[in-house]
């Protein structure tokens, strides 16, 4: 089965203080999405699509895109690499962009920007997250089972393993029943305390650390793109199009589709630990985790060789 890894790397990284998507964090300067690509290729994926800002193209090509095109996938075929650009030029003609708008429109728009590059079952991820080897194996197998329309998949992680001691995080807290996603509640100000407790600062309540959360690890069939287009159009026509800081987010879209009975989502569990960089202070922890994985033999000495 031919399947595509879609990497969303166009975010601004405002809380991190820079372009964390291209921060060399591995022992040999590897960026986090190189681990995602490496894991996806050995799981069976054979195509990679980078969603980036136009000004990032030369950098991403130099860091990993060019050498990937010289690699072969698990089935022996050359790895296919494509680039999609998330900027305001891809907005529909009916929409007048507010002049003060600088913030990207979020992950629904990001994935929609890759529509022309993706015609296979796809796994959609963030560039600045480490999801673990097992997640890609599980998703590749699940994509092979999904019907053409009406179903999707996600890999869930435990809330307690996805928060940061260095500030609040936003997470899609999931309700799961019999392996099916029932709802996603976008929770924007989650604080991890030093004693391990977690609080929703907006609602001023405690959170279950064992709650499954969405970390933007989605599996979709190509039939999702007309759905994305319709959903994003409605977003722009409503309050979201007028609010210069609003974002159209995949977890919220999925929740809306679930409630409307238009989508069914299977929830996969990964045996591996998620980690990522929300704040610059998270960097050393992530670097140490990667060093341990290399030392344990999970990855070769240098991913680029």
Secondary structure, DSSP 4 states (H G I P E B T S, - for coil): --EEEEEE-----TTTTS-GGG---STTS--HHHHHHHHHHHHT--EEEEEE-GGGHHHHIIIIIHHHTTSB-TTSSBPEEEEEE-SGGGS-TT----TT--S---HHHHHHTTGGG--SEEEEEETTEE--HHHHHHHHHHHTT--SSSEEEEEEEEGGGT--TTS-EEEEEEEEETTEEEEEEEEEEEEE-TTS-EEETTTTEEE-TT-EEEEEEEEE-TTHHHHHHHHHHHHHHSHHHH-TT----HHHHHHHHHHTT--EEEEEE-SSPPEE-SSGGGHHHHHHHHHHHHHTTSS-S-TT-
